Amino acid sequence: MSKKYLRIIAHYENCLDRYGDTHRGVDWPKEEDVDTRYQVMLEVMEKETGRQCSLLDLGCGTSHLYEYMLKQGLSTISYSGLDLSGKFIEVAKKKFPENSYYCLDLLDTNITLPVFDYVVMNGVFTEKRELAYEEMLLYFKDMIRKVFAHTRVGMAFNVMSKQVDWERDDLFHLPLDTLAGFLTREISRNFVIRNDYGLYEYTTYIYR
């Protein structure tokens, strides 16, 4: 596919330039909702009972998820971050030089990336910006296929809900039946849809 999805990356870089290392810098409008998303993302690992496991934060931005993990004392999770934007990775590396970071496009051929126990993608698919719905859907499916290949146990991502009073043209509102059909046919029948945390989005966990 064409790389129109790079326009989404450019939008987030503009937010970083404008608002800095804040929730607005990754285009989350309400600070009070941010920790809710982090909690829901990390609950993909709720079956873990103290076992050391690896986590890839794909679309990590400036590693706000890792900051949340530190506040929660989640010491058994080995964190790595990946972002397509060198601007975000540069900030994240300066803050947390002890972490492993990857700046790459997962859809490029011949990339080198380890397999992780879990992968979370918070906000990677919530905005489509100028992309048409079908273009965003193709990008979403390509990414899910690629990411699942690097996932040992489970992965999590969020998208905007169709069960809203109105939809924004720049957001990716994905119908539940479209998602379920794709996952069942191509990825895994073992998935959970979370629509219970009070935001106009939903989060999906996919397990092997």
ROVOTI-388392 format. One record per residue (C-alpha): residue in three letters; z, x, y. Coordinates in steps of 0.2 Angstrom, whole numbers, padded with zeros to 4 digits. Each point is the difference from the previous one (the first is absolute). Layout:
BEGIN
<r><aa>Ala</aa><Z>Z</Z><X>X</X><Y>Y</Y></r>
...
end
This chain:
BEGIN
<r><aa>Met</aa><Z>0000</Z><X>0000</X><Y>0000</Y></r>
<r><aa>Ser</aa><Z>-0002</Z><X>0005</X><Y>0018</Y></r>
<r><aa>Lys</aa><Z>0016</Z><X>0007</X><Y>0009</Y></r>
<r><aa>Lys</aa><Z>0002</Z><X>-0014</X><Y>0012</Y></r>
<r><aa>Tyr</aa><Z>0018</Z><X>0000</X><Y>-0005</Y></r>
<r><aa>Leu</aa><Z>0002</Z><X>0016</X><Y>0010</Y></r>
<r><aa>Arg</aa><Z>0001</Z><X>-0012</X><Y>0015</Y></r>
<r><aa>Ile</aa><Z>0016</Z><X>-0006</X><Y>-0006</Y></r>
<r><aa>Ile</aa><Z>0007</Z><X>0018</X><Y>0000</Y></r>
<r><aa>Ala</aa><Z>-0006</Z><X>0003</X><Y>0018</Y></r>
<r><aa>His</aa><Z>0009</Z><X>-0016</X><Y>0005</Y></r>
<r><aa>Tyr</aa><Z>0016</Z><X>0006</X><Y>-0007</Y></r>
<r><aa>Glu</aa><Z>-0002</Z><X>0017</X><Y>0008</Y></r>
<r><aa>Asn</aa><Z>-0003</Z><X>-0009</X><Y>0017</Y></r>
<r><aa>Cys</aa><Z>0017</Z><X>-0008</X><Y>-0003</Y></r>
<r><aa>Leu</aa><Z>0008</Z><X>0016</X><Y>-0004</Y></r>
<r><aa>Asp</aa><Z>-0007</Z><X>0008</X><Y>0016</Y></r>
<r><aa>Arg</aa><Z>0006</Z><X>-0015</X><Y>0010</Y></r>
<r><aa>Tyr</aa><Z>0017</Z><X>-0003</X><Y>-0007</Y></r>
<r><aa>Gly</aa><Z>0005</Z><X>0016</X><Y>-0009</Y></r>
<r><aa>Asp</aa><Z>0011</Z><X>0001</X><Y>-0015</Y></r>
<r><aa>Thr</aa><Z>0006</Z><X>-0018</X><Y>0000</Y></r>
<r><aa>His</aa><Z>-0003</Z><X>-0016</X><Y>-0009</Y></r>
<r><aa>Arg</aa><Z>-0013</Z><X>-0004</X><Y>0013</Y></r>
<r><aa>Gly</aa><Z>-0008</Z><X>0016</X><Y>-0003</Y></r>
<r><aa>Val</aa><Z>-0005</Z><X>-0007</X><Y>-0017</Y></r>
<r><aa>Asp</aa><Z>-0004</Z><X>-0017</X><Y>0007</Y></r>
<r><aa>Trp</aa><Z>0015</Z><X>-0010</X><Y>-0007</Y></r>
<r><aa>Pro</aa><Z>0004</Z><X>-0012</X><Y>0015</Y></r>
<r><aa>Lys</aa><Z>0018</Z><X>-0004</X><Y>-0005</Y></r>
<r><aa>Glu</aa><Z>0013</Z><X>0014</X><Y>-0004</Y></r>
<r><aa>Glu</aa><Z>0012</Z><X>-0012</X><Y>-0008</Y></r>
<r><aa>Asp</aa><Z>-0013</Z><X>-0003</X><Y>-0014</Y></r>
<r><aa>Val</aa><Z>-0004</Z><X>0018</X><Y>-0004</Y></r>
<r><aa>Asp</aa><Z>0015</Z><X>0003</X><Y>-0011</Y></r>
<r><aa>Thr</aa><Z>-0003</Z><X>-0016</X><Y>-0009</Y></r>
<r><aa>Arg</aa><Z>-0017</Z><X>0006</X><Y>-0005</Y></r>
<r><aa>Tyr</aa><Z>0007</Z><X>0017</X><Y>-0006</Y></r>
<r><aa>Gln</aa><Z>0013</Z><X>-0008</X><Y>-0011</Y></r>
<r><aa>Val</aa><Z>-0013</Z><X>-0012</X><Y>-0008</Y></r>
<r><aa>Met</aa><Z>-0012</Z><X>0015</X><Y>-0003</Y></r>
<r><aa>Leu</aa><Z>0014</Z><X>0010</X><Y>-0008</Y></r>
<r><aa>Glu</aa><Z>0005</Z><X>-0014</X><Y>-0011</Y></r>
<r><aa>Val</aa><Z>-0015</Z><X>0003</X><Y>-0011</Y></r>
<r><aa>Met</aa><Z>0011</Z><X>0013</X><Y>-0007</Y></r>
<r><aa>Glu</aa><Z>0015</Z><X>-0011</X><Y>-0003</Y></r>
<r><aa>Lys</aa><Z>-0001</Z><X>0002</X><Y>-0019</Y></r>
<r><aa>Glu</aa><Z>0005</Z><X>0018</X><Y>0002</Y></r>
<r><aa>Thr</aa><Z>0018</Z><X>0004</X><Y>-0004</Y></r>
<r><aa>Gly</aa><Z>0004</Z><X>0017</X><Y>0008</Y></r>
<r><aa>Arg</aa><Z>-0015</Z><X>0009</X><Y>-0008</Y></r>
<r><aa>Gln</aa><Z>-0009</Z><X>0013</X><Y>0010</Y></r>
<r><aa>Cys</aa><Z>-0017</Z><X>-0007</X><Y>0005</Y></r>
<r><aa>Ser</aa><Z>-0014</Z><X>0005</X><Y>0011</Y></r>
<r><aa>Leu</aa><Z>-0007</Z><X>-0011</X><Y>0014</Y></r>
<r><aa>Leu</aa><Z>-0016</Z><X>0001</X><Y>0010</Y></r>
<r><aa>Asp</aa><Z>0000</Z><X>-0008</X><Y>0017</Y></r>
<r><aa>Leu</aa><Z>-0018</Z><X>-0003</X><Y>0003</Y></r>
<r><aa>Gly</aa><Z>-0004</Z><X>-0003</X><Y>0018</Y></r>
<r><aa>Cys</aa><Z>0016</Z><X>0008</X><Y>0004</Y></r>
<r><aa>Gly</aa><Z>-0003</Z><X>0002</X><Y>0019</Y></r>
<r><aa>Thr</aa><Z>0015</Z><X>0010</X><Y>0006</Y></r>
<r><aa>Ser</aa><Z>0011</Z><X>-0003</X><Y>-0015</Y></r>
<r><aa>His</aa><Z>0010</Z><X>-0015</X><Y>0007</Y></r>
<r><aa>Leu</aa><Z>0003</Z><X>-0005</X><Y>-0018</Y></r>
<r><aa>Tyr</aa><Z>0008</Z><X>0016</X><Y>-0005</Y></r>
<r><aa>Glu</aa><Z>0011</Z><X>-0002</X><Y>0015</Y></r>
<r><aa>Tyr</aa><Z>0005</Z><X>-0016</X><Y>-0007</Y></r>
<r><aa>Met</aa><Z>0003</Z><X>0007</X><Y>-0017</Y></r>
<r><aa>Leu</aa><Z>0011</Z><X>0014</X><Y>0008</Y></r>
<r><aa>Lys</aa><Z>0011</Z><X>-0014</X><Y>0008</Y></r>
<r><aa>Gln</aa><Z>0002</Z><X>-0009</X><Y>-0016</Y></r>
<r><aa>Gly</aa><Z>0005</Z><X>0016</X><Y>-0010</Y></r>
<r><aa>Leu</aa><Z>-0014</Z><X>-0002</X><Y>-0012</Y></r>
<r><aa>Ser</aa><Z>0001</Z><X>0018</X><Y>-0007</Y></r>
<r><aa>Thr</aa><Z>-0008</Z><X>-0002</X><Y>-0017</Y></r>
<r><aa>Ile</aa><Z>-0017</Z><X>-0004</X><Y>0007</Y></r>
<r><aa>Ser</aa><Z>-0012</Z><X>0015</X><Y>0003</Y></r>
<r><aa>Tyr</aa><Z>-0010</Z><X>-0005</X><Y>0015</Y></r>
<r><aa>Ser</aa><Z>-0018</Z><X>0006</X><Y>0004</Y></r>
<r><aa>Gly</aa><Z>-0011</Z><X>-0007</X><Y>0014</Y></r>
<r><aa>Leu</aa><Z>-0018</Z><X>-0002</X><Y>0002</Y></r>
<r><aa>Asp</aa><Z>-0010</Z><X>-0005</X><Y>0015</Y></r>
<r><aa>Leu</aa><Z>-0018</Z><X>0001</X><Y>0005</Y></r>
<r><aa>Ser</aa><Z>0004</Z><X>0004</X><Y>0018</Y></r>
<r><aa>Gly</aa><Z>0004</Z><X>0018</X><Y>0004</Y></r>
<r><aa>Lys</aa><Z>0009</Z><X>-0005</X><Y>0015</Y></r>
<r><aa>Phe</aa><Z>0013</Z><X>-0010</X><Y>-0010</Y></r>
<r><aa>Ile</aa><Z>0002</Z><X>0013</X><Y>-0013</Y></r>
<r><aa>Glu</aa><Z>0003</Z><X>0013</X><Y>0013</Y></r>
<r><aa>Val</aa><Z>0015</Z><X>-0010</X><Y>0008</Y></r>
<r><aa>Ala</aa><Z>0007</Z><X>-0003</X><Y>-0018</Y></r>
<r><aa>Lys</aa><Z>-0001</Z><X>0018</X><Y>-0005</Y></r>
<r><aa>Lys</aa><Z>0009</Z><X>0006</X><Y>0016</Y></r>
<r><aa>Lys</aa><Z>0014</Z><X>-0013</X><Y>-0004</Y></r>
<r><aa>Phe</aa><Z>0002</Z><X>0003</X><Y>-0019</Y></r>
<r><aa>Pro</aa><Z>-0007</Z><X>0017</X><Y>-0005</Y></r>
<r><aa>Glu</aa><Z>0008</Z><X>-0001</X><Y>-0016</Y></r>
<r><aa>Asn</aa><Z>-0011</Z><X>-0015</X><Y>-0006</Y></r>
<r><aa>Ser</aa><Z>-0017</Z><X>0001</X><Y>-0008</Y></r>
<r><aa>Tyr</aa><Z>-0014</Z><X>-0007</X><Y>0011</Y></r>
<r><aa>Tyr</aa><Z>-0018</Z><X>-0003</X><Y>-0004</Y></r>
<r><aa>Cys</aa><Z>-0013</Z><X>-0003</X><Y>0014</Y></r>
<r><aa>Leu</aa><Z>-0015</Z><X>-0007</X><Y>-0010</Y></r>
<r><aa>Asp</aa><Z>-0012</Z><X>-0015</X><Y>-0003</Y></r>
<r><aa>Leu</aa><Z>0004</Z><X>-0007</X><Y>-0017</Y></r>
<r><aa>Leu</aa><Z>-0018</Z><X>-0007</X><Y>-0001</Y></r>
<r><aa>Asp</aa><Z>-0008</Z><X>0017</X><Y>0002</Y></r>
<r><aa>Thr</aa><Z>-0006</Z><X>0008</X><Y>-0016</Y></r>
<r><aa>Asn</aa><Z>0008</Z><X>0015</X><Y>-0008</Y></r>
<r><aa>Ile</aa><Z>0017</Z><X>-0002</X><Y>0008</Y></r>
<r><aa>Thr</aa><Z>0015</Z><X>0008</X><Y>-0007</Y></r>
<r><aa>Leu</aa><Z>0016</Z><X>-0011</X><Y>-0001</Y></r>
<r><aa>Pro</aa><Z>0014</Z><X>-0001</X><Y>-0012</Y></r>
<r><aa>Val</aa><Z>0005</Z><X>-0015</X><Y>-0010</Y></r>
<r><aa>Phe</aa><Z>0016</Z><X>-0008</X><Y>0007</Y></r>
<r><aa>Asp</aa><Z>0013</Z><X>-0012</X><Y>-0008</Y></r>
<r><aa>Tyr</aa><Z>-0002</Z><X>-0012</X><Y>0014</Y></r>
<r><aa>Val</aa><Z>-0012</Z><X>-0002</X><Y>0015</Y></r>
<r><aa>Val</aa><Z>0004</Z><X>-0011</X><Y>0015</Y></r>
<r><aa>Met</aa><Z>-0013</Z><X>-0005</X><Y>0013</Y></r>
<r><aa>Asn</aa><Z>0009</Z><X>-0009</X><Y>0015</Y></r>
<r><aa>Gly</aa><Z>-0012</Z><X>-0006</X><Y>0013</Y></r>
<r><aa>Val</aa><Z>-0015</Z><X>0008</X><Y>-0007</Y></r>
<r><aa>Phe</aa><Z>-0009</Z><X>-0016</X><Y>-0003</Y></r>
<r><aa>Thr</aa><Z>0008</Z><X>-0012</X><Y>0013</Y></r>
<r><aa>Glu</aa><Z>-0013</Z><X>0004</X><Y>0014</Y></r>
<r><aa>Lys</aa><Z>-0019</Z><X>-0001</X><Y>-0002</Y></r>
<r><aa>Arg</aa><Z>-0004</Z><X>0003</X><Y>0018</Y></r>
<r><aa>Glu</aa><Z>-0019</Z><X>-0002</X><Y>0003</Y></r>
<r><aa>Leu</aa><Z>-0004</Z><X>0000</X><Y>-0019</Y></r>
<r><aa>Ala</aa><Z>-0007</Z><X>-0016</X><Y>-0007</Y></r>
<r><aa>Tyr</aa><Z>0011</Z><X>-0009</X><Y>-0013</Y></r>
<r><aa>Glu</aa><Z>-0012</Z><X>0005</X><Y>-0014</Y></r>
<r><aa>Glu</aa><Z>0000</Z><X>0018</X><Y>0006</Y></r>
<r><aa>Met</aa><Z>0018</Z><X>0001</X><Y>0000</Y></r>
<r><aa>Leu</aa><Z>0001</Z><X>-0008</X><Y>-0017</Y></r>
<r><aa>Leu</aa><Z>-0011</Z><X>0013</X><Y>-0007</Y></r>
<r><aa>Tyr</aa><Z>0010</Z><X>0014</X><Y>0008</Y></r>
<r><aa>Phe</aa><Z>0016</Z><X>-0008</X><Y>-0007</Y></r>
<r><aa>Lys</aa><Z>-0006</Z><X>-0001</X><Y>-0018</Y></r>
<r><aa>Asp</aa><Z>-0007</Z><X>0018</X><Y>0000</Y></r>
<r><aa>Met</aa><Z>0017</Z><X>0006</X><Y>0006</Y></r>
<r><aa>Ile</aa><Z>0010</Z><X>-0010</X><Y>-0012</Y></r>
<r><aa>Arg</aa><Z>-0011</Z><X>0007</X><Y>-0015</Y></r>
<r><aa>Lys</aa><Z>0002</Z><X>0018</X><Y>0007</Y></r>
<r><aa>Val</aa><Z>0019</Z><X>-0001</X><Y>0003</Y></r>
<r><aa>Phe</aa><Z>0004</Z><X>-0008</X><Y>-0017</Y></r>
<r><aa>Ala</aa><Z>-0008</Z><X>0014</X><Y>-0008</Y></r>
<r><aa>His</aa><Z>0013</Z><X>0011</X><Y>0008</Y></r>
<r><aa>Thr</aa><Z>0014</Z><X>-0011</X><Y>-0004</Y></r>
<r><aa>Arg</aa><Z>0011</Z><X>0002</X><Y>-0016</Y></r>
<r><aa>Val</aa><Z>0012</Z><X>-0015</X><Y>0001</Y></r>
<r><aa>Gly</aa><Z>-0004</Z><X>-0011</X><Y>0015</Y></r>
<r><aa>Met</aa><Z>-0006</Z><X>-0003</X><Y>0018</Y></r>
<r><aa>Ala</aa><Z>0003</Z><X>-0011</X><Y>0014</Y></r>
<r><aa>Phe</aa><Z>-0011</Z><X>-0006</X><Y>0015</Y></r>
<r><aa>Asn</aa><Z>0001</Z><X>-0014</X><Y>0013</Y></r>
<r><aa>Val</aa><Z>-0014</Z><X>-0011</X><Y>0008</Y></r>
<r><aa>Met</aa><Z>0000</Z><X>-0014</X><Y>0012</Y></r>
<r><aa>Ser</aa><Z>0003</Z><X>-0017</X><Y>-0007</Y></r>
<r><aa>Lys</aa><Z>-0012</Z><X>-0015</X><Y>0000</Y></r>
<r><aa>Gln</aa><Z>0015</Z><X>-0012</X><Y>0001</Y></r>
<r><aa>Val</aa><Z>0002</Z><X>0001</X><Y>0019</Y></r>
<r><aa>Asp</aa><Z>-0003</Z><X>-0012</X><Y>0015</Y></r>
<r><aa>Trp</aa><Z>-0014</Z><X>0011</X><Y>0006</Y></r>
<r><aa>Glu</aa><Z>-0009</Z><X>0016</X><Y>-0004</Y></r>
<r><aa>Arg</aa><Z>-0005</Z><X>0015</X><Y>0010</Y></r>
<r><aa>Asp</aa><Z>-0017</Z><X>0007</X><Y>-0001</Y></r>
<r><aa>Asp</aa><Z>0006</Z><X>0018</X><Y>0000</Y></r>
<r><aa>Leu</aa><Z>0012</Z><X>-0003</X><Y>-0015</Y></r>
<r><aa>Phe</aa><Z>-0004</Z><X>0000</X><Y>-0018</Y></r>
<r><aa>His</aa><Z>0005</Z><X>-0017</X><Y>-0007</Y></r>
<r><aa>Leu</aa><Z>-0002</Z><X>0001</X><Y>-0019</Y></r>
<r><aa>Pro</aa><Z>0000</Z><X>-0016</X><Y>-0010</Y></r>
<r><aa>Leu</aa><Z>0012</Z><X>0001</X><Y>-0015</Y></r>
<r><aa>Asp</aa><Z>-0013</Z><X>-0006</X><Y>-0013</Y></r>
<r><aa>Thr</aa><Z>-0012</Z><X>0013</X><Y>0006</Y></r>
<r><aa>Leu</aa><Z>0013</Z><X>0013</X><Y>-0002</Y></r>
<r><aa>Ala</aa><Z>0006</Z><X>-0006</X><Y>-0017</Y></r>
<r><aa>Gly</aa><Z>-0018</Z><X>-0001</X><Y>-0007</Y></r>
<r><aa>Phe</aa><Z>-0004</Z><X>0018</X><Y>0005</Y></r>
<r><aa>Leu</aa><Z>0017</Z><X>0007</X><Y>-0007</Y></r>
<r><aa>Thr</aa><Z>-0002</Z><X>-0010</X><Y>-0016</Y></r>
<r><aa>Arg</aa><Z>-0018</Z><X>0005</X><Y>-0003</Y></r>
<r><aa>Glu</aa><Z>0001</Z><X>0018</X><Y>0005</Y></r>
<r><aa>Ile</aa><Z>0017</Z><X>0008</X><Y>0003</Y></r>
<r><aa>Ser</aa><Z>0015</Z><X>-0008</X><Y>-0010</Y></r>
<r><aa>Arg</aa><Z>0006</Z><X>-0017</X><Y>-0005</Y></r>
<r><aa>Asn</aa><Z>0018</Z><X>0006</X><Y>0003</Y></r>
<r><aa>Phe</aa><Z>0003</Z><X>-0003</X><Y>0019</Y></r>
<r><aa>Val</aa><Z>0012</Z><X>-0009</X><Y>0011</Y></r>
<r><aa>Ile</aa><Z>-0003</Z><X>-0009</X><Y>0017</Y></r>
<r><aa>Arg</aa><Z>0014</Z><X>0001</X><Y>0012</Y></r>
<r><aa>Asn</aa><Z>-0001</Z><X>-0014</X><Y>0013</Y></r>
<r><aa>Asp</aa><Z>0019</Z><X>-0002</X><Y>0003</Y></r>
<r><aa>Tyr</aa><Z>0004</Z><X>0012</X><Y>0015</Y></r>
<r><aa>Gly</aa><Z>-0004</Z><X>-0011</X><Y>0015</Y></r>
<r><aa>Leu</aa><Z>-0015</Z><X>0008</X><Y>0007</Y></r>
<r><aa>Tyr</aa><Z>-0018</Z><X>-0006</X><Y>0002</Y></r>
<r><aa>Glu</aa><Z>-0006</Z><X>0012</X><Y>-0014</Y></r>
<r><aa>Tyr</aa><Z>0004</Z><X>0002</X><Y>-0019</Y></r>
<r><aa>Thr</aa><Z>0003</Z><X>0016</X><Y>-0010</Y></r>
<r><aa>Thr</aa><Z>-0007</Z><X>0003</X><Y>-0018</Y></r>
<r><aa>Tyr</aa><Z>0007</Z><X>0011</X><Y>-0013</Y></r>
<r><aa>Ile</aa><Z>-0012</Z><X>0006</X><Y>-0014</Y></r>
<r><aa>Tyr</aa><Z>0007</Z><X>0008</X><Y>-0016</Y></r>
<r><aa>Arg</aa><Z>-0008</Z><X>0008</X><Y>-0015</Y></r>
end
